[in-house]
Amino acid sequence: MGGWPYQYVVPFQSDAQAALDALRADVFARGDYYGSQARPRNIKEPVDRSGESGTRSILDIERVSKSPASRRAAPLTPAEVARYFGAARPTVRMVEECDDL
């Protein structure tokens, strides 16, 4: 499967899964994903229809997990945050400008 870069910025929520769910619902409602010609009834339909190419959006990420896996988002470890950003709490701009992620 090829990769399609995309990124989103959402307001902080302590519950990462809730933040992901809200973002996915927003992207779905706007139809802001690949293959959005026919209006699906739910998020699962465009994900299923897109097959291996994916929707090229956050709809392809189903949940937050402790470690990276297919269709999962996982937090960086503190060591990874330090390596990529040189700071324990990177700013949005630092994340947006990081080409290594």
C-alpha positions in Angstrom: 0.0 0.0 0.0 1.3 3.4 -0.9 1.4 6.3 1.5 -0.5 9.5 1.2 0.6 12.3 3.5 -2.0 14.1 5.5 -2.1 15.9 8.8 -4.7 17.4 11.0 -4.6 19.7 14.0 -7.4 19.5 16.6 -7.9 21.0 20.0 -6.3 19.1 22.8 -8.3 16.4 24.5 -7.0 14.2 27.3 -8.8 11.3 25.7 -6.9 10.7 22.4 -9.6 8.2 21.1 -12.3 10.8 21.6 -10.2 13.4 19.7 -9.7 10.9 16.9 -13.4 9.9 16.8 -14.4 13.6 16.6 -11.9 14.3 13.8 -13.0 11.3 11.8 -16.7 12.3 12.1 -15.8 15.9 10.9 -13.8 14.7 7.9 -16.6 12.2 7.0 -19.3 14.9 7.3 -17.3 17.2 5.0 -16.7 14.4 2.5 -13.0 15.4 2.7 -11.5 12.1 1.6 -10.6 10.2 -1.5 -13.4 8.4 -3.3 -16.2 10.5 -1.9 -18.4 10.6 -5.1 -21.3 8.5 -3.8 -22.5 9.7 -0.4 -22.0 6.8 2.1 -24.2 6.3 5.1 -21.3 5.7 7.6 -17.5 5.9 7.9 -17.1 2.2 7.3 -18.5 2.4 3.7 -15.8 4.6 2.1 -13.1 2.8 4.1 -14.3 -0.6 2.7 -14.8 0.8 -0.8 -11.3 2.3 -0.9 -9.5 -1.0 -0.5 -5.8 -1.1 -0.4 -5.4 2.5 -1.5 -7.4 3.8 1.5 -9.4 7.0 1.7 -6.1 9.0 2.0 -7.5 10.6 5.1 -7.9 10.1 8.8 -10.8 7.8 8.1 -8.2 5.1 7.5 -7.1 5.3 11.1 -9.7 3.5 13.3 -8.3 3.8 16.8 -5.5 4.8 19.1 -3.3 2.0 20.4 -0.3 1.8 22.6 2.0 0.8 19.8 2.0 1.3 16.0 -0.2 -1.1 14.0 -2.2 -1.2 10.8 -5.1 1.4 10.8 -3.9 2.5 14.3 -2.4 5.7 15.7 0.1 5.5 18.5 1.8 8.1 20.6 5.5 8.8 20.3 7.6 7.7 23.2 9.3 10.5 25.2 12.6 9.5 23.5 11.1 9.8 20.1 9.6 13.2 20.9 13.0 14.4 22.1 14.8 12.9 19.0 12.4 14.5 16.5 11.8 17.9 18.2 14.5 18.4 20.8 11.8 19.4 23.3 9.4 17.5 25.6 6.4 19.5 24.5 6.7 20.5 20.8 4.5 23.2 19.4 2.1 22.7 16.6 4.4 24.5 14.3 7.3 22.2 15.2 5.2 19.2 14.4 3.9 20.6 11.1 7.4 21.4 10.0 8.9 18.0 10.9 9.6 16.1 7.7 10.9 13.1 9.6 7.6 11.9 10.8 
